[in-house]
Amino acid sequence: MAFADTQPARRYALNIVKQRLHQATFRQAVLTAYGERCALSGLPEPMLLDAAHIVSDKHEVLGQPIVPNGIPLSKIHHAAFDAHLIGIDPDFRLHVSPRLMEQSDGPMLEALKQLHDRSLRLPVRQQDLPDRNRLALRFEEFRSAN
């Protein structure tokens, strides 16, 4: 069977990947602290949750893989948080970017918009609360991007 030249060719490359060996431990600690629920939506399915860093682990001083630097987020909320479409201020209030608030397109977008001005779901133990200084730093990035 002959294929037309318009078909994309399969091509492969080898990659060397720097893997964060601490990520699995960090994820489990963050999910456990929050009762294995998304801190924004309450979604209780661990397979759909990530442990999002408040401050990236690339940051030498504040990027440690510790629970106060993590928040359990569903995959969509994690992507929105990393893209600065959702921000969390140091008082644990949620902010949705004006860009999303101005759009209108179905139930997923509406669910994101409804998060605006709500409070983050917090862990029970005081020592597991998100670090306010890290949130302030990250919230400034959100504000700069919006």
N, C-alpha and C positions, 0 to 999 in steps of 0.2 A: 504494500500500500504506500503510495507516495503522498507526501504532505506538501501543501502549498508553501511557498517561501514566506507567506504572510504569518505563518504560525510562529510564535515566540520559541526560541531555542531554549532548552533546559541548560542552565549553566550553574556551576557550583564554585564556591571558594571556601577555603579553610580559614577559620578565625581563631585567634587566640583571645580568650575572654578572661578578664579579671573578675573573679567571682567573689562576692562578699560572703565569706564563710560564716559570719555572725548573723546573717539575715534570717535564717530559720529560727534561731533562738530568740532574736528580737521580735519577730512576728508572733511567735507563740506567747511571749511575755506580754506583749501589747494586747493581743486578742483575749488572753486570760484576764487581764486587768479590767477589760470592758465587758466581760461576760460573753465574749464571742459575738458581739453585735456591732454593726456600723455605728459610729458616734454621731453620724448625721441623720441617718434614716431609721436606725434600729434593726436593719436587716440582720436576721440571725443565722445566715448560712456561711460558715467559715470558708467554704470553697470559693465564695464570691468576695472574700474580704482580703485586703492588703493591710500591712502595717506601714502607714505613710510616715515618713520622717517630717517633723516640723521644720527642722534645719537639716539640710542635706548632710549625709555622712561624709561628704567631701570637705566640709568645714572642720578644720583641725581642732578648734576649741569647743564648739557647741554641737557638733554633729555626732556625738556618741550614740551608740545603739542602746539607749536606755528608755524605759517606759515613759518618763516625762518628756522625751523627745519624739514620741510616737502617738499616732491616732489610728484606730482601726477604721478603714474606709472601704466602702464597696469599690469595685473596679471603676465605675463611672465617676464616683465622687473623688477617688484618688486622682484620676486623670484631670478632672476639673480643678482640683486643689493645686496640682502641679502646674497647670496652665494658667493659674491665677484667675480663674473664672469663679472660684469660691475662695473666700478668705475667712479667717477666724481671728478675731481681735483678742487682746489679752484678758478681756472680761468674758471670754468664751462665747461671744455672740457671732453668729454666722452672717456673712455678707456675700451677696451674689453680684457679680459684675454688672454694670449697666448694659454691657453688650448682650448678656443673656436676658436681662430684665426687659429689654426692648423687643425681643423676638417673640414670635408666636408660632408654635409648631408642635402640637401634640402633647401626650401625657408625660413623656420623659422630661421634656423641657419644663413643663408646668410643675412637675415634682421638684426639679432643681430650683425653680423660682420661688416655690413655697418655703424653701429653707431660709430665705432672706429674713433677717432680724430674729431668728429663733436662737435658742441656746444649744450649745454642744451637749450631747449626752456624756456625762462624766463618769469616771470610775468611782467605785465605792471608797477605796482606800485613798487617804489624803496624799500619801507619798507617790501615788500613781497619776495624780493630776498633771495635765499638760503644763509645762514650764511657761510661766507668763512672759519671761524675758525672750524666750525662743519664739513664742507666739507674736510678741511685739515686733521682733526682727522680721519674721515671715509676713506679718500683716503690712509692714512698710513696703515690702516687695509687691504685695497685692495692690496696695494703693498706688504705687509707682506705675504698675502695669495698666491701671485703669484710670 
